[in-house]
Amino acid sequence: MSEEIVIRHSLPVRARPEVLYRLALEPRRRLKWDRHFVQAEYAQEGQKLAQNAIVNFRFARSLLGLRFQAKYGQLQPSQRGGWESVRHVGPLEKLTQAWNFKPMPGGTEVTLTVTARVRYRWVRAQVERVLNNMVVSTLIELQRQVDAPGAQLVEDLGREAAEKQKAERKAAKKKRK
């Protein structure tokens, strides 16, 4: 008897919905920042992000290294998108992931919803805990990915300002002598 698990979390991210849409749903881009996947590629060569496109995914070893195929659906560029597994994924009959991107002042509210149908009741609590951790950490990693260039820029500007102050102090010290 299968049981359904639905996990939904939202997080504000300082980026445009178009950028987040591509980062979250394009397999090659997702692979670069999401530590939960070690493989994410289209099933057929030359395929693009489109309705009913098939993608091969492989989870990291921390998620048992499970391999599965997923089919994209509900794609509305810069607003929403998602995929669902074609066949079962380990102890799950079905696994779906849905992303919603809601523009707001200063960024976008990103909502990630994961729905899983567990094949065995005795494993439900463990799977729910793992999926919840996965959803939260995925949203945080997405936010870090977007903030990384900005954080680097702020760090570089701070370093330049410190060097400039240091040079001014040396110049003022020389002037006094």
C-alpha positions as CSV (number, residue, x, y, z in Angstrom):
1,M,0.0,0.0,0.0
2,S,1.6,3.3,-1.1
3,E,1.5,6.5,0.9
4,E,2.1,10.0,-0.5
5,I,4.5,12.5,0.9
6,V,4.3,16.2,-0.1
7,I,7.0,18.6,1.0
8,R,6.9,22.3,0.1
9,H,9.3,25.1,1.0
10,S,9.7,28.7,-0.2
11,L,12.7,31.0,0.0
12,P,13.2,34.5,-1.3
13,V,16.2,34.7,-3.7
14,R,17.8,37.9,-5.0
15,A,17.6,37.1,-8.7
16,R,15.3,37.4,-11.7
17,P,12.8,34.5,-12.3
18,E,14.3,33.8,-15.8
19,V,17.7,33.2,-14.3
20,L,16.4,31.0,-11.5
21,Y,14.2,29.0,-14.0
22,R,17.2,28.1,-16.1
23,L,19.4,27.2,-13.0
24,A,16.7,25.0,-11.4
25,L,15.4,23.2,-14.5
26,E,18.2,23.0,-17.1
27,P,20.0,19.6,-16.3
28,R,23.5,20.8,-17.1
29,R,23.2,23.9,-15.0
30,R,21.6,22.1,-12.2
31,L,24.4,19.6,-12.0
32,K,26.9,22.4,-11.4
33,W,25.4,23.7,-8.2
34,D,23.1,20.9,-6.8
35,R,25.2,18.5,-4.7
36,H,22.3,15.9,-4.7
37,F,22.9,15.0,-8.3
38,V,26.0,13.4,-9.8
39,Q,24.4,13.0,-13.3
40,A,21.8,15.1,-15.1
41,E,21.6,14.9,-18.8
42,Y,19.0,14.6,-21.6
43,A,18.2,11.1,-22.7
44,Q,18.7,12.0,-26.4
45,E,21.5,14.0,-27.8
46,G,20.7,17.6,-28.7
47,Q,17.5,17.7,-26.7
48,K,16.5,21.0,-25.0
49,L,14.3,22.0,-22.0
50,A,10.9,21.4,-23.4
51,Q,7.6,19.7,-22.5
52,N,7.9,15.9,-22.3
53,A,11.7,15.9,-22.6
54,I,13.3,12.9,-20.9
55,V,16.2,13.4,-18.6
56,N,18.5,10.8,-16.9
57,F,19.3,11.7,-13.3
58,R,21.5,10.0,-10.8
59,F,21.5,10.9,-7.1
60,A,24.6,11.3,-5.1
61,R,25.8,8.4,-2.9
62,S,24.2,10.1,0.2
63,L,20.9,9.4,-1.6
64,L,21.9,5.8,-2.4
65,G,23.1,6.7,-5.8
66,L,19.7,5.9,-7.4
67,R,19.4,6.3,-11.1
68,F,16.1,7.3,-12.7
69,Q,14.5,8.9,-15.7
70,A,12.2,11.9,-15.5
71,K,9.9,13.6,-17.9
72,Y,9.5,17.4,-17.9
73,G,6.0,18.8,-17.7
74,Q,4.1,22.0,-16.7
75,L,6.8,24.2,-18.2
76,Q,6.0,27.9,-18.3
77,P,9.3,29.8,-18.7
78,S,10.2,32.0,-15.8
79,Q,7.0,31.1,-13.9
80,R,7.0,27.4,-13.2
81,G,8.3,24.0,-14.3
82,G,8.9,20.5,-13.0
83,W,9.4,16.9,-13.8
84,E,8.2,13.5,-12.7
85,S,9.9,10.1,-12.7
86,V,9.0,7.8,-15.5
87,R,9.4,4.6,-13.4
88,H,9.9,3.9,-9.7
89,V,12.9,5.4,-7.9
90,G,14.2,2.9,-5.3
91,P,11.6,2.8,-2.5
92,L,9.4,5.4,-4.3
93,E,6.7,4.6,-6.8
94,K,6.8,8.1,-8.2
95,L,8.9,11.2,-7.5
96,T,7.9,14.6,-8.8
97,Q,9.5,18.0,-8.4
98,A,7.7,21.3,-9.1
99,W,9.3,24.8,-9.1
100,N,7.4,28.0,-8.9
101,F,9.0,31.4,-9.3
102,K,7.0,34.4,-8.1
103,P,8.5,37.8,-8.8
104,M,8.6,40.2,-5.8
105,P,10.4,43.4,-5.0
106,G,14.1,42.8,-4.8
107,G,14.0,39.3,-6.2
108,T,11.9,36.2,-6.6
109,E,10.1,33.9,-4.2
110,V,11.1,30.4,-5.1
111,T,8.9,27.5,-4.1
112,L,10.0,23.9,-4.4
113,T,7.5,21.1,-4.0
114,V,8.5,17.5,-3.9
115,T,5.9,14.8,-4.0
116,A,6.7,11.2,-3.5
117,R,4.6,8.1,-3.3
118,V,6.3,5.6,-1.0
119,R,6.1,1.9,-2.0
120,Y,6.6,0.5,1.5
121,R,4.9,2.0,4.6
122,W,7.8,1.0,6.9
123,V,10.2,3.3,5.1
124,R,8.0,6.4,5.0
125,A,9.5,8.3,8.0
126,Q,13.0,7.9,6.8
127,V,12.2,8.9,3.2
128,E,10.2,11.9,4.4
129,R,13.1,13.1,6.5
130,V,15.6,12.7,3.6
131,L,13.4,14.4,1.1
132,N,12.7,17.3,3.5
133,N,16.4,17.8,4.1
134,M,17.0,17.6,0.3
135,V,14.4,20.3,-0.5
136,V,15.7,22.7,2.2
137,S,19.3,22.3,1.2
138,T,18.5,22.5,-2.5
139,L,16.9,25.9,-2.0
140,I,19.8,27.1,0.1
141,E,22.3,26.0,-2.5
142,L,20.3,27.8,-5.2
143,Q,20.4,31.0,-3.1
144,R,24.2,30.6,-2.6
145,Q,24.7,29.9,-6.3
146,V,22.9,33.2,-7.2
147,D,24.6,35.2,-4.3
148,A,28.1,33.9,-5.0
149,P,29.1,36.4,-7.7
150,G,27.6,39.3,-5.6
151,A,29.4,38.1,-2.5
152,Q,32.6,37.9,-4.4
153,L,32.1,41.4,-5.7
154,V,31.5,42.8,-2.2
155,E,34.5,40.9,-0.9
156,D,36.7,42.3,-3.7
157,L,35.4,45.9,-3.2
158,G,36.1,45.6,0.5
159,R,39.6,44.3,-0.2
160,E,40.2,47.2,-2.7
161,A,38.9,49.8,-0.1
162,A,41.2,48.3,2.6
163,E,44.2,48.5,0.2
164,K,43.3,52.1,-0.7
165,Q,43.1,53.1,2.9
166,K,46.4,51.4,3.7
167,A,48.1,53.3,0.8
168,E,46.6,56.6,2.0
169,R,47.9,56.0,5.5
170,K,51.4,55.3,4.1
171,A,51.2,58.4,2.0
172,A,50.1,60.5,5.0
173,K,52.8,59.0,7.2
174,K,55.5,59.8,4.6
175,K,54.1,63.4,4.3
176,R,54.5,63.9,8.1
177,K,58.2,62.9,8.1
